[in-house]
């Protein structure tokens, strides 16, 4: 099972995702143990294109390339490292 609460903790703490969206995130990630889709838009500090992805090769966040800034790239790098560690531990 996907550790949705722990993933969302990272999205809130590192990426500035809204705590108000946690239940929705958990609902979408726990649909019969699989994803209805491979992405979840959370926005936060990454702007409208801020998304969490689940893929066969891992979990990651990103934003629209046209919205990338040095600050956003640092956020993405930090979040993706934390997500990698979480997945490796799961």
Jmol script that loads the backbone (N, CA, C; Angstrom):
load data "model"
ATOM      1  N   UNK A   1       0.837  -1.191   0.000  1.00  0.00           N
ATOM      2  CA  UNK A   1       0.000   0.000   0.000  1.00  0.00           C
ATOM      3  C   UNK A   1       0.883   1.257   0.000  1.00  0.00           C
ATOM      4  N   UNK A   2       0.448   2.247  -0.696  1.00  0.00           N
ATOM      5  CA  UNK A   2       1.174   3.515  -0.793  1.00  0.00           C
ATOM      6  C   UNK A   2       1.022   4.274   0.523  1.00  0.00           C
ATOM      7  N   UNK A   3       2.150   4.737   1.126  1.00  0.00           N
ATOM      8  CA  UNK A   3       2.064   5.487   2.392  1.00  0.00           C
ATOM      9  C   UNK A   3       1.625   6.935   2.149  1.00  0.00           C
ATOM     10  N   UNK A   4       0.360   7.100   1.805  1.00  0.00           N
ATOM     11  CA  UNK A   4      -0.151   8.388   1.349  1.00  0.00           C
ATOM     12  C   UNK A   4       0.042   9.513   2.365  1.00  0.00           C
ATOM     13  N   UNK A   5      -0.199   9.252   3.643  1.00  0.00           N
ATOM     14  CA  UNK A   5      -0.025  10.301   4.647  1.00  0.00           C
ATOM     15  C   UNK A   5       1.416  10.767   4.720  1.00  0.00           C
ATOM     16  N   UNK A   6       2.359   9.833   4.670  1.00  0.00           N
ATOM     17  CA  UNK A   6       3.774  10.199   4.730  1.00  0.00           C
ATOM     18  C   UNK A   6       4.198  10.958   3.478  1.00  0.00           C
ATOM     19  N   UNK A   7       3.692  10.545   2.340  1.00  0.00           N
ATOM     20  CA  UNK A   7       3.981  11.278   1.104  1.00  0.00           C
ATOM     21  C   UNK A   7       3.437  12.697   1.220  1.00  0.00           C
ATOM     22  N   UNK A   8       2.203  12.800   1.685  1.00  0.00           N
ATOM     23  CA  UNK A   8       1.593  14.129   1.769  1.00  0.00           C
ATOM     24  C   UNK A   8       2.299  14.996   2.801  1.00  0.00           C
ATOM     25  N   UNK A   9       2.843  14.409   3.862  1.00  0.00           N
ATOM     26  CA  UNK A   9       3.650  15.186   4.811  1.00  0.00           C
ATOM     27  C   UNK A   9       4.793  15.881   4.084  1.00  0.00           C
ATOM     28  N   UNK A  10       5.453  15.168   3.182  1.00  0.00           N
ATOM     29  CA  UNK A  10       6.547  15.754   2.392  1.00  0.00           C
ATOM     30  C   UNK A  10       6.019  16.869   1.499  1.00  0.00           C
ATOM     31  N   UNK A  11       4.888  16.626   0.850  1.00  0.00           N
ATOM     32  CA  UNK A  11       4.326  17.654  -0.030  1.00  0.00           C
ATOM     33  C   UNK A  11       3.982  18.925   0.749  1.00  0.00           C
ATOM     34  N   UNK A  12       3.489  18.780   1.967  1.00  0.00           N
ATOM     35  CA  UNK A  12       3.141  19.943   2.792  1.00  0.00           C
ATOM     36  C   UNK A  12       4.409  20.643   3.275  1.00  0.00           C
ATOM     37  N   UNK A  13       5.315  19.885   3.888  1.00  0.00           N
ATOM     38  CA  UNK A  13       6.496  20.479   4.528  1.00  0.00           C
ATOM     39  C   UNK A  13       7.494  21.051   3.535  1.00  0.00           C
ATOM     40  N   UNK A  14       7.723  20.368   2.449  1.00  0.00           N
ATOM     41  CA  UNK A  14       8.752  20.785   1.501  1.00  0.00           C
ATOM     42  C   UNK A  14       8.178  21.642   0.375  1.00  0.00           C
ATOM     43  N   UNK A  15       7.007  21.245  -0.127  1.00  0.00           N
ATOM     44  CA  UNK A  15       6.462  21.880  -1.327  1.00  0.00           C
ATOM     45  C   UNK A  15       5.339  22.875  -1.059  1.00  0.00           C
ATOM     46  N   UNK A  16       4.913  23.002   0.186  1.00  0.00           N
ATOM     47  CA  UNK A  16       3.865  23.968   0.508  1.00  0.00           C
ATOM     48  C   UNK A  16       2.476  23.576   0.054  1.00  0.00           C
ATOM     49  N   UNK A  17       2.228  22.273  -0.088  1.00  0.00           N
ATOM     50  CA  UNK A  17       0.880  21.815  -0.451  1.00  0.00           C
ATOM     51  C   UNK A  17      -0.101  22.188   0.661  1.00  0.00           C
ATOM     52  N   UNK A  18      -1.348  22.399   0.294  1.00  0.00           N
ATOM     53  CA  UNK A  18      -2.376  22.758   1.265  1.00  0.00           C
ATOM     54  C   UNK A  18      -2.793  21.547   2.092  1.00  0.00           C
ATOM     55  N   UNK A  19      -2.810  21.722   3.391  1.00  0.00           N
ATOM     56  CA  UNK A  19      -3.269  20.664   4.289  1.00  0.00           C
ATOM     57  C   UNK A  19      -4.726  20.291   3.986  1.00  0.00           C
ATOM     58  N   UNK A  20      -5.486  21.233   3.456  1.00  0.00           N
ATOM     59  CA  UNK A  20      -6.895  21.002   3.137  1.00  0.00           C
ATOM     60  C   UNK A  20      -7.105  19.936   2.055  1.00  0.00           C
ATOM     61  N   UNK A  21      -6.056  19.612   1.298  1.00  0.00           N
ATOM     62  CA  UNK A  21      -6.188  18.646   0.211  1.00  0.00           C
ATOM     63  C   UNK A  21      -5.742  17.242   0.615  1.00  0.00           C
ATOM     64  N   UNK A  22      -5.308  17.050   1.864  1.00  0.00           N
ATOM     65  CA  UNK A  22      -4.779  15.753   2.308  1.00  0.00           C
ATOM     66  C   UNK A  22      -5.793  14.621   2.096  1.00  0.00           C
ATOM     67  N   UNK A  23      -7.027  14.801   2.542  1.00  0.00           N
ATOM     68  CA  UNK A  23      -8.027  13.730   2.409  1.00  0.00           C
ATOM     69  C   UNK A  23      -8.264  13.354   0.952  1.00  0.00           C
ATOM     70  N   UNK A  24      -8.290  14.347   0.073  1.00  0.00           N
ATOM     71  CA  UNK A  24      -8.473  14.090  -1.350  1.00  0.00           C
ATOM     72  C   UNK A  24      -7.291  13.299  -1.903  1.00  0.00           C
ATOM     73  N   UNK A  25      -6.089  13.675  -1.509  1.00  0.00           N
ATOM     74  CA  UNK A  25      -4.886  12.965  -1.946  1.00  0.00           C
ATOM     75  C   UNK A  25      -4.940  11.512  -1.497  1.00  0.00           C
ATOM     76  N   UNK A  26      -5.255  11.298  -0.235  1.00  0.00           N
ATOM     77  CA  UNK A  26      -5.322   9.940   0.301  1.00  0.00           C
ATOM     78  C   UNK A  26      -6.380   9.131  -0.441  1.00  0.00           C
ATOM     79  N   UNK A  27      -7.536   9.719  -0.668  1.00  0.00           N
ATOM     80  CA  UNK A  27      -8.603   9.030  -1.401  1.00  0.00           C
ATOM     81  C   UNK A  27      -8.102   8.579  -2.775  1.00  0.00           C
ATOM     82  N   UNK A  28      -7.464   9.480  -3.505  1.00  0.00           N
ATOM     83  CA  UNK A  28      -7.037   9.148  -4.865  1.00  0.00           C
ATOM     84  C   UNK A  28      -5.888   8.161  -4.900  1.00  0.00           C
ATOM     85  N   UNK A  29      -5.035   8.159  -3.885  1.00  0.00           N
ATOM     86  CA  UNK A  29      -3.913   7.224  -3.893  1.00  0.00           C
ATOM     87  C   UNK A  29      -4.275   5.849  -3.371  1.00  0.00           C
ATOM     88  N   UNK A  30      -5.405   5.728  -2.713  1.00  0.00           N
ATOM     89  CA  UNK A  30      -5.769   4.449  -2.107  1.00  0.00           C
ATOM     90  C   UNK A  30      -6.897   3.724  -2.833  1.00  0.00           C
ATOM     91  N   UNK A  31      -7.248   4.151  -4.011  1.00  0.00           N
ATOM     92  CA  UNK A  31      -8.292   3.480  -4.773  1.00  0.00           C
ATOM     93  C   UNK A  31      -7.897   2.037  -5.071  1.00  0.00           C
ATOM     94  N   UNK A  32      -8.415   1.130  -4.251  1.00  0.00           N
ATOM     95  CA  UNK A  32      -8.162  -0.302  -4.408  1.00  0.00           C
ATOM     96  C   UNK A  32      -6.675  -0.615  -4.476  1.00  0.00           C
ATOM     97  N   UNK A  33      -5.858   0.198  -3.778  1.00  0.00           N
ATOM     98  CA  UNK A  33      -4.420  -0.051  -3.724  1.00  0.00           C
ATOM     99  C   UNK A  33      -3.670   0.367  -4.965  1.00  0.00           C
ATOM    100  N   UNK A  34      -4.365   0.972  -5.922  1.00  0.00           N
ATOM    101  CA  UNK A  34      -3.700   1.419  -7.140  1.00  0.00           C
ATOM    102  C   UNK A  34      -4.106   2.857  -7.426  1.00  0.00           C
ATOM    103  N   UNK A  35      -3.493   3.423  -8.379  1.00  0.00           N
ATOM    104  CA  UNK A  35      -3.833   4.805  -8.764  1.00  0.00           C
ATOM    105  C   UNK A  35      -4.841   4.800  -9.893  1.00  0.00           C
ATOM    106  N   UNK A  36      -5.818   5.698  -9.783  1.00  0.00           N
ATOM    107  CA  UNK A  36      -6.719   5.917 -10.903  1.00  0.00           C
ATOM    108  C   UNK A  36      -5.979   6.631 -12.020  1.00  0.00           C
ATOM    109  N   UNK A  37      -5.014   7.440 -11.651  1.00  0.00           N
ATOM    110  CA  UNK A  37      -4.139   8.106 -12.612  1.00  0.00           C
ATOM    111  C   UNK A  37      -2.747   8.144 -12.012  1.00  0.00           C
ATOM    112  N   UNK A  38      -1.778   8.548 -12.790  1.00  0.00           N
ATOM    113  CA  UNK A  38      -0.397   8.524 -12.330  1.00  0.00           C
ATOM    114  C   UNK A  38       0.075   9.870 -11.789  1.00  0.00           C
ATOM    115  N   UNK A  39      -0.818  10.827 -11.676  1.00  0.00           N
ATOM    116  CA  UNK A  39      -0.408  12.148 -11.215  1.00  0.00           C
ATOM    117  C   UNK A  39      -1.453  12.743 -10.285  1.00  0.00           C
ATOM    118  N   UNK A  40      -0.972  13.674  -9.452  1.00  0.00           N
ATOM    119  CA  UNK A  40      -1.863  14.399  -8.559  1.00  0.00           C
ATOM    120  C   UNK A  40      -1.375  15.834  -8.470  1.00  0.00           C
ATOM    121  N   UNK A  41      -2.212  16.777  -8.864  1.00  0.00           N
ATOM    122  CA  UNK A  41      -1.849  18.200  -8.833  1.00  0.00           C
ATOM    123  C   UNK A  41      -2.083  18.735  -7.422  1.00  0.00           C
ATOM    124  N   UNK A  42      -1.012  19.209  -6.798  1.00  0.00           N
ATOM    125  CA  UNK A  42      -1.125  19.781  -5.467  1.00  0.00           C
ATOM    126  C   UNK A  42      -0.756  21.259  -5.435  1.00  0.00           C
ATOM    127  N   UNK A  43      -0.087  21.757  -6.426  1.00  0.00           N
ATOM    128  CA  UNK A  43       0.311  23.159  -6.606  1.00  0.00           C
ATOM    129  C   UNK A  43       1.321  23.626  -5.561  1.00  0.00           C
ATOM    130  N   UNK A  44       0.905  24.231  -4.462  1.00  0.00           N
ATOM    131  CA  UNK A  44       1.834  24.707  -3.438  1.00  0.00           C
ATOM    132  C   UNK A  44       2.849  25.686  -3.978  1.00  0.00           C
ATOM    133  N   UNK A  45       4.089  25.566  -3.499  1.00  0.00           N
ATOM    134  CA  UNK A  45       5.174  26.468  -3.893  1.00  0.00           C
ATOM    135  C   UNK A  45       5.623  26.236  -5.328  1.00  0.00           C
ATOM    136  N   UNK A  46       5.137  25.167  -5.954  1.00  0.00           N
ATOM    137  CA  UNK A  46       5.527  24.865  -7.329  1.00  0.00           C
ATOM    138  C   UNK A  46       4.567  25.443  -8.356  1.00  0.00           C
ATOM    139  N   UNK A  47       3.585  26.194  -7.906  1.00  0.00           N
ATOM    140  CA  UNK A  47       2.651  26.838  -8.824  1.00  0.00           C
ATOM    141  C   UNK A  47       1.592  25.881  -9.339  1.00  0.00           C
ATOM    142  N   UNK A  48       0.821  26.344 -10.298  1.00  0.00           N
ATOM    143  CA  UNK A  48      -0.302  25.565 -10.816  1.00  0.00           C
ATOM    144  C   UNK A  48       0.136  24.199 -11.336  1.00  0.00           C
ATOM    145  N   UNK A  49       1.338  24.117 -11.879  1.00  0.00           N
ATOM    146  CA  UNK A  49       1.830  22.856 -12.442  1.00  0.00           C
ATOM    147  C   UNK A  49       2.485  21.937 -11.436  1.00  0.00           C
ATOM    148  N   UNK A  50       2.417  22.264 -10.142  1.00  0.00           N
ATOM    149  CA  UNK A  50       3.032  21.418  -9.126  1.00  0.00           C
ATOM    150  C   UNK A  50       2.305  20.088  -9.008  1.00  0.00           C
ATOM    151  N   UNK A  51       2.985  18.995  -9.371  1.00  0.00           N
ATOM    152  CA  UNK A  51       2.353  17.679  -9.388  1.00  0.00           C
ATOM    153  C   UNK A  51       3.230  16.637  -8.710  1.00  0.00           C
ATOM    154  N   UNK A  52       2.543  15.666  -8.107  1.00  0.00           N
ATOM    155  CA  UNK A  52       3.184  14.470  -7.584  1.00  0.00           C
ATOM    156  C   UNK A  52       2.905  13.353  -8.583  1.00  0.00           C
ATOM    157  N   UNK A  53       3.937  12.565  -8.881  1.00  0.00           N
ATOM    158  CA  UNK A  53       3.810  11.474  -9.847  1.00  0.00           C
ATOM    159  C   UNK A  53       4.165  10.152  -9.191  1.00  0.00           C
ATOM    160  N   UNK A  54       3.432   9.125  -9.540  1.00  0.00           N
ATOM    161  CA  UNK A  54       3.814   7.769  -9.175  1.00  0.00           C
ATOM    162  C   UNK A  54       4.033   7.020 -10.479  1.00  0.00           C
ATOM    163  N   UNK A  55       5.214   6.456 -10.562  1.00  0.00           N
ATOM    164  CA  UNK A  55       5.595   5.731 -11.772  1.00  0.00           C
ATOM    165  C   UNK A  55       6.264   4.435 -11.353  1.00  0.00           C
ATOM    166  N   UNK A  56       6.384   3.552 -12.263  1.00  0.00           N
ATOM    167  CA  UNK A  56       7.016   2.272 -11.968  1.00  0.00           C
ATOM    168  C   UNK A  56       8.410   2.469 -11.362  1.00  0.00           C
ATOM    169  N   UNK A  57       9.144   3.462 -11.862  1.00  0.00           N
ATOM    170  CA  UNK A  57      10.525   3.672 -11.404  1.00  0.00           C
ATOM    171  C   UNK A  57      10.633   4.528 -10.148  1.00  0.00           C
ATOM    172  N   UNK A  58       9.526   5.055  -9.657  1.00  0.00           N
ATOM    173  CA  UNK A  58       9.593   5.821  -8.417  1.00  0.00           C
ATOM    174  C   UNK A  58       8.529   6.888  -8.302  1.00  0.00           C
ATOM    175  N   UNK A  59       8.643   7.674  -7.229  1.00  0.00           N
ATOM    176  CA  UNK A  59       7.733   8.784  -6.953  1.00  0.00           C
ATOM    177  C   UNK A  59       8.519  10.072  -7.110  1.00  0.00           C
ATOM    178  N   UNK A  60       7.884  11.101  -7.660  1.00  0.00           N
ATOM    179  CA  UNK A  60       8.564  12.390  -7.755  1.00  0.00           C
ATOM    180  C   UNK A  60       7.574  13.525  -7.912  1.00  0.00           C
ATOM    181  N   UNK A  61       8.106  14.725  -7.736  1.00  0.00           N
ATOM    182  CA  UNK A  61       7.326  15.940  -7.961  1.00  0.00           C
ATOM    183  C   UNK A  61       8.018  16.749  -9.048  1.00  0.00           C
ATOM    184  N   UNK A  62       7.239  17.590  -9.696  1.00  0.00           N
ATOM    185  CA  UNK A  62       7.801  18.531 -10.654  1.00  0.00           C
ATOM    186  C   UNK A  62       6.816  19.673 -10.855  1.00  0.00           C
ATOM    187  N   UNK A  63       7.194  20.579 -11.738  1.00  0.00           N
ATOM    188  CA  UNK A  63       6.310  21.677 -12.110  1.00  0.00           C
ATOM    189  C   UNK A  63       6.474  21.918 -13.605  1.00  0.00           C
ATOM    190  N   UNK A  64       5.662  22.800 -14.153  1.00  0.00           N
ATOM    191  CA  UNK A  64       5.813  23.136 -15.564  1.00  0.00           C
ATOM    192  C   UNK A  64       7.205  23.704 -15.796  1.00  0.00           C
ATOM    193  N   UNK A  65       7.847  23.280 -16.871  1.00  0.00           N
ATOM    194  CA  UNK A  65       9.212  23.735 -17.141  1.00  0.00           C
ATOM    195  C   UNK A  65       9.290  25.253 -17.280  1.00  0.00           C
ATOM    196  N   UNK A  66       8.252  25.864 -17.804  1.00  0.00           N
ATOM    197  CA  UNK A  66       8.272  27.324 -17.955  1.00  0.00           C
ATOM    198  C   UNK A  66       8.138  28.050 -16.615  1.00  0.00           C
ATOM    199  N   UNK A  67       7.758  27.325 -15.563  1.00  0.00           N
ATOM    200  CA  UNK A  67       7.640  27.910 -14.228  1.00  0.00           C
ATOM    201  C   UNK A  67       8.847  27.621 -13.339  1.00  0.00           C
ATOM    202  N   UNK A  68       9.838  26.927 -13.882  1.00  0.00           N
ATOM    203  CA  UNK A  68      11.012  26.592 -13.086  1.00  0.00           C
ATOM    204  C   UNK A  68      11.814  27.841 -12.730  1.00  0.00           C
ATOM    205  N   UNK A  69      12.207  27.915 -11.481  1.00  0.00           N
ATOM    206  CA  UNK A  69      13.101  28.954 -10.979  1.00  0.00           C
ATOM    207  C   UNK A  69      14.149  28.230 -10.132  1.00  0.00           C
ATOM    208  N   UNK A  70      15.249  28.891  -9.801  1.00  0.00           N
ATOM    209  CA  UNK A  70      16.215  28.232  -8.919  1.00  0.00           C
ATOM    210  C   UNK A  70      15.580  27.780  -7.597  1.00  0.00           C
ATOM    211  N   UNK A  71      14.684  28.580  -7.031  1.00  0.00           N
ATOM    212  CA  UNK A  71      14.019  28.211  -5.784  1.00  0.00           C
ATOM    213  C   UNK A  71      13.143  26.965  -5.976  1.00  0.00           C
ATOM    214  N   UNK A  72      12.369  26.939  -7.037  1.00  0.00           N
ATOM    215  CA  UNK A  72      11.500  25.786  -7.287  1.00  0.00           C
ATOM    216  C   UNK A  72      12.305  24.528  -7.594  1.00  0.00           C
ATOM    217  N   UNK A  73      13.396  24.676  -8.323  1.00  0.00           N
ATOM    218  CA  UNK A  73      14.231  23.511  -8.614  1.00  0.00           C
ATOM    219  C   UNK A  73      14.847  22.944  -7.332  1.00  0.00           C
ATOM    220  N   UNK A  74      15.204  23.811  -6.389  1.00  0.00           N
ATOM    221  CA  UNK A  74      15.733  23.351  -5.097  1.00  0.00           C
ATOM    222  C   UNK A  74      14.649  22.621  -4.301  1.00  0.00           C
ATOM    223  N   UNK A  75      13.430  23.122  -4.340  1.00  0.00           N
ATOM    224  CA  UNK A  75      12.301  22.464  -3.670  1.00  0.00           C
ATOM    225  C   UNK A  75      12.067  21.080  -4.278  1.00  0.00           C
ATOM    226  N   UNK A  76      12.062  21.020  -5.589  1.00  0.00           N
ATOM    227  CA  UNK A  76      11.853  19.750  -6.292  1.00  0.00           C
ATOM    228  C   UNK A  76      12.941  18.740  -5.921  1.00  0.00           C
ATOM    229  N   UNK A  77      14.182  19.196  -5.932  1.00  0.00           N
ATOM    230  CA  UNK A  77      15.300  18.309  -5.598  1.00  0.00           C
ATOM    231  C   UNK A  77      15.163  17.764  -4.174  1.00  0.00           C
ATOM    232  N   UNK A  78      14.853  18.633  -3.225  1.00  0.00           N
ATOM    233  CA  UNK A  78      14.702  18.226  -1.829  1.00  0.00           C
ATOM    234  C   UNK A  78      13.539  17.248  -1.664  1.00  0.00           C
ATOM    235  N   UNK A  79      12.393  17.577  -2.239  1.00  0.00           N
ATOM    236  CA  UNK A  79      11.219  16.707  -2.124  1.00  0.00           C
ATOM    237  C   UNK A  79      11.480  15.353  -2.769  1.00  0.00           C
ATOM    238  N   UNK A  80      12.101  15.342  -3.935  1.00  0.00           N
ATOM    239  CA  UNK A  80      12.338  14.075  -4.629  1.00  0.00           C
ATOM    240  C   UNK A  80      13.312  13.185  -3.861  1.00  0.00           C
ATOM    241  N   UNK A  81      14.289  13.794  -3.194  1.00  0.00           N
ATOM    242  CA  UNK A  81      15.201  12.996  -2.374  1.00  0.00           C
ATOM    243  C   UNK A  81      14.446  12.371  -1.198  1.00  0.00           C
ATOM    244  N   UNK A  82      13.595  13.142  -0.543  1.00  0.00           N
ATOM    245  CA  UNK A  82      12.805  12.620   0.577  1.00  0.00           C
ATOM    246  C   UNK A  82      11.835  11.532   0.100  1.00  0.00           C
ATOM    247  N   UNK A  83      11.238  11.724  -1.059  1.00  0.00           N
ATOM    248  CA  UNK A  83      10.333  10.717  -1.609  1.00  0.00           C
ATOM    249  C   UNK A  83      11.086   9.432  -1.959  1.00  0.00           C
ATOM    250  N   UNK A  84      12.293   9.570  -2.484  1.00  0.00           N
ATOM    251  CA  UNK A  84      13.101   8.393  -2.811  1.00  0.00           C
ATOM    252  C   UNK A  84      13.436   7.608  -1.549  1.00  0.00           C
ATOM    253  N   UNK A  85      13.830   8.316  -0.496  1.00  0.00           N
ATOM    254  CA  UNK A  85      14.155   7.647   0.767  1.00  0.00           C
ATOM    255  C   UNK A  85      12.917   6.945   1.346  1.00  0.00           C
ATOM    256  N   UNK A  86      11.770   7.609   1.272  1.00  0.00           N
ATOM    257  CA  UNK A  86      10.534   7.008   1.758  1.00  0.00           C
ATOM    258  C   UNK A  86      10.191   5.751   0.968  1.00  0.00           C
ATOM    259  N   UNK A  87      10.295   5.830  -0.323  1.00  0.00           N
ATOM    260  CA  UNK A  87       9.966   4.657  -1.158  1.00  0.00           C
ATOM    261  C   UNK A  87      10.932   3.511  -0.886  1.00  0.00           C
ATOM    262  N   UNK A  88      12.206   3.826  -0.743  1.00  0.00           N
ATOM    263  CA  UNK A  88      13.202   2.782  -0.471  1.00  0.00           C
ATOM    264  C   UNK A  88      12.919   2.088   0.860  1.00  0.00           C
ATOM    265  N   UNK A  89      12.352   2.849   1.809  1.00  0.00           N
ATOM    266  CA  UNK A  89      12.060   2.290   3.130  1.00  0.00           C
ATOM    267  C   UNK A  89      10.741   1.521   3.162  1.00  0.00           C
ATOM    268  N   UNK A  90       9.895   1.765   2.169  1.00  0.00           N
ATOM    269  CA  UNK A  90       8.561   1.143   2.142  1.00  0.00           C
ATOM    270  C   UNK A  90       8.606  -0.302   1.688  1.00  0.00           C
TER     271      UNK A  90
END
end "model"
wireframe off; spacefill off
backbone 0.3
color backbone group
